[in-house]
Amino acid sequence: SIPANLAEGYGLGTTAQLVRCMRIALGSAYELETHLRFVGDMQLAPTNRVDRTLSECDRAIGLLIGTLRGLGA
């Protein structure tokens, strides 16, 4: 849902709506991080894949936070 939230915010055409949808996307990214941690803790996937995906998730979270800060949100 992260990219869909970003697309929705962009499509709504105002900075305020974009920021709102980016915050929703950030929440979704944190949800994903939580799910990935459960997968890792329960050993439902190879550790290296979980770690790599968590790293990508952390990067997405960082990008969202940085963009939100840049927009003054």
N, C-alpha and C positions, 0 to 999 in steps of 0.2 A: 504493500500500500504506500510505501515511501514515494516512489516516483509518481504514482497516481495523484497523491496529495500535492506534490510540487506542480504537476501539470495543471491541476485544478486551480491552484492559487495563481499561477501565471495566466491562465485563461480568463480569470475573473477580471483582470485588467487594472487593478489598483494595488498600490503598495500595501495598504492595510490588509487587503484580502490575501495577498501573497504572504505576508508575515503570518497571518492567522493560519494559513494552510501549511506554512513551513514549520510552525510550532506543532501542528498535528503530526506532520511527517517526523519531527524530532521525537515525539512521543512514540510513534510507531517504531522508530529505530531503537529506542530503549527497550521496547517490548521484544523486538527481534533479538537484541543482546541477551535479554533474560531467557528467552527460549533456547538460544544457543548454549548458554551456560548450563541449563538443565540437560540438554543433549550431551554436553561434555561430562557433566557430573554423573549422569546415568550410563555413560559409555555406550551411547546409541549410534555413534559414528566414530570413525578414526580420529584420534586426538589431533593429528596434524591438520586434518580438514577443518575440524572445529576451530582450532587456533587460527588458521588462515582466515576463515570466515569471520571470526570475532575481530580480527585485525582490520578486515575490510569494513565491518560494521562500525568499529571505533573511528575509522577514517571518515565514514559518512557522517557520523555524529559530529566530529570535529568540523567538517565542512559546513554542516547546517548551522552549528553554533557560530562559526566565524562569519557566515553570510548574514545571519540574523544580527550579529553585532554591527556588521558593516551597514546594515539597513537602519541601524539605530533602534532596534527592537529590544 
